[in-house]
Amino acid sequence: MDKYDLLIIGAGLFGSVFAHEAKKNGLKCLVIDKRSHIGGNVYCETIEEINVHKYGAHIFHTNDKKIWDYINQFAEFNNYINAPISVSKGKVYNLPFNMNTFYQLWGERNPEKVKEIIEDQILKYGVEHPKNLEEQALSLVGKDVYETLIKEYTEKQWGRKAIDLPSFIIKRLPIRFTFDNNYFNDKYQGIPVGGYTKIIEKMLDGIEVKLNTNYFDDRKYFDSIAKKIVFTGKIDEYFDYQYGTLEYRSLRFENEIIETSNFQGNAVVNYNDLSIPYTRIIEHKHFEFGKQPKTLITREYPENWSLEKEAYYPINDTKNQEKYLSYKKLADESTTLFGGRLAEYKYYDMHQIIASALVNFKNYINESQ
């Protein structure tokens, strides 16, 4: 006899939302995670009274009021607006590309003149059918923006030359002809007061959770204890890599506590130059307008991925997408429900993961009745 209605593998955002909805509907769940903590990649740990985003910066943003109202059940959000800056050849530029950026590049304050500069460069350097990322970028923003703020950063991030990267990585590059540094420009955005871990704790309140527990260590047993499995791990691992390994780009984080109250004056500073090995420095206290006497910074280094490393960004090139579609076919034929970034081999923002979990749970309930 089944001990649980649902076994949810992964205590990240997708699994936690799914488990929360299941409990509300009277279902008995077990959530397991191979890590020593809940929250997946949104997990925050407190160091020097600062909420540190352990797996990279997470800024919640959405235009969907239903999703905003949903997440606000679990936490109060502050009014943090993401406005990163970028350092290139020793000079500081605002992101996203806006009139501040263009003034820093060309000393030009007139939007119409800026449009002319960009259009002239697109005409000169762009191509009608871009075959790689470099051609795509030149065709969207011209030479100056590309060479100053895109080329080296992107090559560092992906570990490949821009001419060797597929054009679809940058389908569009937003350009604003206003002095607006609001990166996401979504109606609702902010950081949960006290960090993301508090949200996951509330979602999983009253639900049985086992950490340091790897599904694959005792798969036969775990398959036997629940009526339905919800899997949020790597889809290729679930199917024993039978079509080969799906590839990712990984990251490495180095934390440093600094005996100063303010290191860089901004939560996120990007570093474009290839000569600097990290892509950005995160100063976590600025996410919550902290006044602590010390600060903590995280340098973020992009890395080649291997099975021993954390999988962050799926490499959605043709080869990997073909593999994924083979795995998806197996998933569609399986009784297991697959959801989330790793199970769907797809980069998700947090609001998209929540929406996906809610839709998947609704479909599951409808099919169960």
C-alpha positions, 0 to 999 in steps of 0.5 A: 500500500502506498504510504504517500500520495506524492513523492516530490523529488527536489525541494526547490521552487517548483517542488515546494509550490507543488507540495504546498498546493498538494497539502492544501488539497489534502494530499500526503506528500514526502519531499526529498532533496539530495542537498543539505537544505531546502530551496534549491538555487533560491536558497539564502544563508545568513552570514554576518547578518546578511542574507546571501544568495548562495547560488547567485543573485535572484531578483523576483520580477513579474507582470503577472498580478496573480503570481505576485499575489501568490508569492506575497502570501509567503513573504513581504517584499521590499521595493528593490529595483535591479539596476546593475552597472557594467565595467568595461576597460575601466569605465562604468556603464548603466544597464540595460542599454538606455540613454545613460549608457549611450551618453557614457558611450558617445556623450550624446543626450538626444534620443533621435541622434542616438537612434541615428548612431545605432541605425547607421552602425546596424546598416554598416555592420549588421547582416540580414540573416545572422549565422552566429551571436556576433552577427546577431548582436551587430544587427541588433545594436551596432558595433560600439555597444556590442564591442564594449558591453556584449562581446567579451562578457558573453565569450567569458560567460559561455567559454566560446568565441562569439562567432562560435555561439548560435545567434538564438542566444540573443533573440533581442537586445532591449534598447531604451531611449529614456534615462531608465536603469530599471533592468526588468521594467516589470510592474512587480519586483523586489526581494523578500524581506529576510531572504528566499529561504523563509518563503520555502519554509512557509511553503513546506510547513507541515510537509514531511521533508528529508534532506541529504536524500538522493532518489537515485541511491534507493530508486526502487524503494522510493518508487514504491512508496507513493502513488505519483512521483513529481521529479524536478531533477535532471531529465537525462539522469532520470532516464539513465542518460540513455540518449547521452548527457545534456550539457550545461554551463556551470558557475563557481562562487567565491565569497569574501567578507570585507571590513567595510560597510559598502564595497561597490555601492550597488548589488550587481556589478558586471565585469566585461573584460576577458582579462577579469576571470569573473563575470560579476560581483554581487554585494548582497546587503544592497538587495535589502538596503542593509546597514550592517558594519561589514559587507559580503561580496560574491565573485561569480566565475563561469565554468565548464560543466561536468557531472560533478558540478552544479548545472546552471544554464542549459546549452540549448543548441541543436545537438542538445535540443535533439537529445532533450526531445528524445528524453521528453518523449520518454517523459510524456510516456511515463507516469512521472510528472516532470517539472522545473528547470532541470527536468524541462532543460529550460532556463526559467525565471522564478515567476515562470517556475511558480506559474508552471508548478501551479498549472502542472498541479491543476492538470494533475488534480483534474486528471486524478478526478 
